[in-house]
Amino acid sequence: MGNREALLAGAKRCLYEKGYGRTTARDIATASGVSLAAIGYHFGSKDALMNTALMDAIGEWGDALGAALADAAYVHATPEERFVASWDRVLETFVEHRGLWVAQFEMMTLLDQAPELREALSGVQKMARLSLAALFQGKDEVPDNETELSRGIFYQAMLAGLAAQWLVAPEQVPSGRDLFRGLQTVSASVLGGA
């Protein structure tokens, strides 16, 4: 592993363990076994390295989510069973990637002081929504259209809300079944039912 890769791995480890804002350049150098000067040489700044590490960690979580959702799609036959199993699997990914979710929520509080981070995140927003639409349907990709973007917006909002609830009180987080019942209730009231 070269210095660049070691720095990225060290930054991701710090991201998970210390968070986005509390990680120092020295922390990264220590975690990676690489000199402080190498951060500037390979990434330009500690912030640029942390932004790269964050995006890389989000990508790794996306891969884990894709594997979890693929498993849910094959095990269960009905749309209801797939929905319930998918969201239960999403919750399982939160456990393994807890540090990432903490760092993401922490990072959102820093966006006003980090315009480059806001720009990077807003730049991938559409792609993230389309990726979520594909993942939850068990597809490799979906077309860039209004239907799929709407689907992705829904999944993105559900994920963020569920992650926030899980971080605050994991023992009270709704299950896939709870989410399905909520979706049924809201759909019925919005679409003219109860």
N, C-alpha and C positions, 0 to 999 in steps of 0.2 A: 504494500500500500504506500503510495507516494504521500508527500506532505499535504497536498491539496485534499486528497481523500481522507487523510488522518484528521485534518482540521475540520472537515465537514462532519465526520463521525463524532469527533469531540464536541463540536457545537450542538449536534443533535442530542448527545448524551446530556449536555448542560441544559439544553432546552427542556428536556423531560424532567431533570432533577432540580434545577434552580429556577426555571422559568425564563421568559423572554427578556424582561427588563433587569433582572438581577444578575444575569450572566455577564461577567467581565471578560475582557480579552485574555487576562491572565488565567482565568478559569478554563477557557478554551485551550490555551496553550498547554496547561497542565494536563487536561483531560486527553489531549491528542498526542502529547509527547513531542510537540513541535514548538519552535521558537515563536515569540511574540511577533517578530519581524515578518515571519512567514505569512501572517494573517494579511498584512498590508500588501505583500508581494502577490499573493494568490487571489485575494478578494477585494483589496482596496481599503476595506475598513471592517471593523468588528460588526457593525450594523449590516453591512452587505453580506457578510458571512452568516450572520444570524437569520437574515431574510432568506438566504439560499437554503439554510438548514431547515427553516420552517416550511418552506415550499416542498422540500424533499421529504420531510416527515409527513406532511399532508398527503403527498403522493403515496408513501408507504401505507398510510392508513387507508387510502383509497383502494390499494391493492388488497389489503386485508378485508375491507368491506366487500369488495367484489367477490372474493373467495367465499365469504360468509353468505352472501346473497345467492351465489350460484348453488351452494349447498342447500339453501332453503328452497330454491326453485325446483330442484330435482326431488326432494323428499316429499313434498306436499302437492296435491293435485288441484284442489279448488282455489280460486282466487282469494277467498277468505283465509284459507289455511296458509297460502303463500304470504299474504300480507302479515298475518300474525307471526309466522316463523321468521320472516324477514326482519321485522322490528325486534323480535327477541334476539336475533343474531347481531343486529346493530348494537344492542345493549352490551353484548359480550365483547364487541370490539372496543367499547369504551373502557373496559377494565384494563385491557392490555395497553391501551394508548391514553391512559388518564393524563399523563404529563403533557401530552400534545393538546388535549382539550383545555387544560388549565392555562397553558401557554397561549393558546388562541384567544381565550377570553381576556387574559391579561394584555395581550398585544392590542386588542381592540381599544383598550383604554389609552393606548399610546399613539393612536393613529394621528391625532392632531399635532403631535410633535414629530411625527415621522412621515412626511408627505410621500417619500419614496416607497414606503411600505404600503400606504393607502393606494398609491398608484399601481403597485405590483398586484395587490389583492383585487382591486377593482378590474384590473386588466384580465384576470382569469375568471371573473365571476360568471360570465356567460358559458365558458367552457365547463366550469364546475357544475352548473345547472344541467347542461346537456349530458355530462358524464353521469350525474346522479339519475337522470331520467333513464339512461341506458342501463345502469347498474340495477336499478329496482325492477327493470323489465327483463333482466337476464340477457341483455344484448351487448354486443361489443361497442356499438354506437347507434345513435339515432339521428334523424335529419334535423338540421337547424331550422325549425319552424315554430310557429306560435304554440302549437299543441305541446310539443316536447319541452319548450322553454317553460310553459305553465306547469307542466308536470315536475320539471326540475326545481322550479321556485317552491312548489309545495313541499317536495322532499327536503330541500335545503332548510326551509322554515321548520319543518318537523324535526330535522336532525339537530339544529341549533337549540330549539326549545327543549328537546329531550335531553341533550347534553347538559344544558344549564340545570335542569331539574335533577339529573343524575349527580352532578357535581355538588349541588346543595344538599341533597338528601337521597343517597342511593337506595336506602330502604323504602322510600316512598315513590320511586320512579314507576311510571305506568308500564305494564307489560304490553306485549304485542296485542294481546286480547283486549286490554283496556283501551288501547289506541283504536282498535277496530270498532269497539262499541262507541267511542267518542266520534269517530268518523261517521258511523251510521246515524247517530243522533244529530250531529251538525248537518249532515247531508239532508236528512229528512226535514229539518226545520228550514233550511235554506231553499230546498227544492219544493216546498209547499206541503210537506207532511206535518207531522206532530209539532 
